[in-house]
Amino acid sequence: MASHGVRPNYLAIWGWLVALMFVGLAASFLPGTRALAVALIFATAVVKALLVVLNYMHLKFEPRLIYAIAIVPLLFVLVLLVALFPDFVFHH
Amino acid sequence: MAISAEAHATPSIPAGKMGVWWFLASEIMLFGGLISSFIVFRLGSAGWAGEAAHLSVPIAAVNTLVLLTSSLTMVQAFAMAERGDQRRLRNYLALTILLGLTFLGIKAYEYTSEIREGFTPGTGIFWSFYYTMTGLHALHVLAGAIVNFSLYVLVGGSLRNSHRVELAGLYWHFVDIVWIFLFPLVYLT
């Protein structure tokens, strides 16, 4: 297995993941608009996912093809989500 | 026809790693499709928050912690594999397996209490989504635990195939990421 030199501090990343989880939990009890709470909750989820993908899955150190394999399906899912809006969210 | 020495200057990606990432790409579509459907249905109709109130946020938060920690132990197993430390590699794999089984145990307890209260997959659209999404995810956790266990046995002999720990880790972290999105989506919003 080829060494990639410096590895991320896995324990520190775990610390951030746990902290962000509590931030997300706290956000659900925030006063203020529902939309703001939801946005904050999902922002923390995205940051946590990025921390795991970049550091635990070592995407930071991988060639661009792997990035493409990870990102393209996400784009497809986003397209799917938006494409369904007119039928379900905006009611035919 | 001479092929120049520089033709393959960039290192090729190991086949196993390519394979797992391709598989994860299809899994992104699978869970992404389910999650997109949930979001779209949720945005299209009112009254779902009431159903979600029957779920236990503290229990799911504990489960989130369990899975996050299992990702740490999994990547530490990988670090030990890189280092060639067989004993610690197996210890971290064992911890990962135990944490995965803990997640499943807590999920089973959750499902049992919810079914006892009368909330089955047929109770309504929220519950259909809830059981399908978390159930499919739980099956993925189970599959990961089984793979990790076979790795645990495999590296008990020689470390010849220890690179597979990285591949199993990729799958395990992905399953963790799915839960990172499922937890707020289903329990918190």
Boltz contact constraints between the chains, C-beta under 6 A:
constraints:
  - contact:
      token1: [A, 1]
      token2: [B, 82]
      max_distance: 6.0
  - contact:
      token1: [A, 1]
      token2: [B, 163]
      max_distance: 6.0
  - contact:
      token1: [A, 10]
      token2: [B, 72]
      max_distance: 6.0
  - contact:
      token1: [A, 10]
      token2: [B, 75]
      max_distance: 6.0
  - contact:
      token1: [A, 14]
      token2: [B, 72]
      max_distance: 6.0
  - contact:
      token1: [A, 17]
      token2: [B, 68]
      max_distance: 6.0
  - contact:
      token1: [A, 21]
      token2: [B, 64]
      max_distance: 6.0
  - contact:
      token1: [A, 24]
      token2: [B, 184]
      max_distance: 6.0
  - contact:
      token1: [A, 28]
      token2: [B, 188]
      max_distance: 6.0
  - contact:
      token1: [A, 38]
      token2: [B, 189]
      max_distance: 6.0
  - contact:
      token1: [A, 41]
      token2: [B, 184]
      max_distance: 6.0
  - contact:
      token1: [A, 41]
      token2: [B, 188]
      max_distance: 6.0
  - contact:
      token1: [A, 45]
      token2: [B, 180]
      max_distance: 6.0
  - contact:
      token1: [A, 45]
      token2: [B, 181]
      max_distance: 6.0
  - contact:
      token1: [A, 45]
      token2: [B, 184]
      max_distance: 6.0
  - contact:
      token1: [A, 48]
      token2: [B, 180]
      max_distance: 6.0
  - contact:
      token1: [A, 49]
      token2: [B, 177]
      max_distance: 6.0
  - contact:
      token1: [A, 49]
      token2: [B, 180]
      max_distance: 6.0
  - contact:
      token1: [A, 52]
      token2: [B, 173]
      max_distance: 6.0
  - contact:
      token1: [A, 52]
      token2: [B, 177]
      max_distance: 6.0
  - contact:
      token1: [A, 56]
      token2: [B, 71]
      max_distance: 6.0
  - contact:
      token1: [A, 56]
      token2: [B, 75]
      max_distance: 6.0
  - contact:
      token1: [A, 56]
      token2: [B, 173]
      max_distance: 6.0
  - contact:
      token1: [A, 57]
      token2: [B, 170]
      max_distance: 6.0
  - contact:
      token1: [A, 57]
      token2: [B, 173]
      max_distance: 6.0
  - contact:
      token1: [A, 66]
      token2: [B, 21]
      max_distance: 6.0
  - contact:
      token1: [A, 69]
      token2: [B, 21]
      max_distance: 6.0
  - contact:
      token1: [A, 69]
      token2: [B, 25]
      max_distance: 6.0
  - contact:
      token1: [A, 73]
      token2: [B, 25]
      max_distance: 6.0
  - contact:
      token1: [A, 73]
      token2: [B, 28]
      max_distance: 6.0
  - contact:
      token1: [A, 73]
      token2: [B, 29]
      max_distance: 6.0
  - contact:
      token1: [A, 77]
      token2: [B, 32]
      max_distance: 6.0
  - contact:
      token1: [A, 77]
      token2: [B, 36]
      max_distance: 6.0
  - contact:
      token1: [A, 80]
      token2: [B, 36]
      max_distance: 6.0
  - contact:
      token1: [A, 81]
      token2: [B, 36]
      max_distance: 6.0
  - contact:
      token1: [A, 84]
      token2: [B, 40]
      max_distance: 6.0
  - contact:
      token1: [A, 88]
      token2: [B, 40]
      max_distance: 6.0
  - contact:
      token1: [A, 88]
      token2: [B, 44]
      max_distance: 6.0
  - contact:
      token1: [A, 89]
      token2: [B, 43]
      max_distance: 6.0
  - contact:
      token1: [A, 89]
      token2: [B, 44]
      max_distance: 6.0
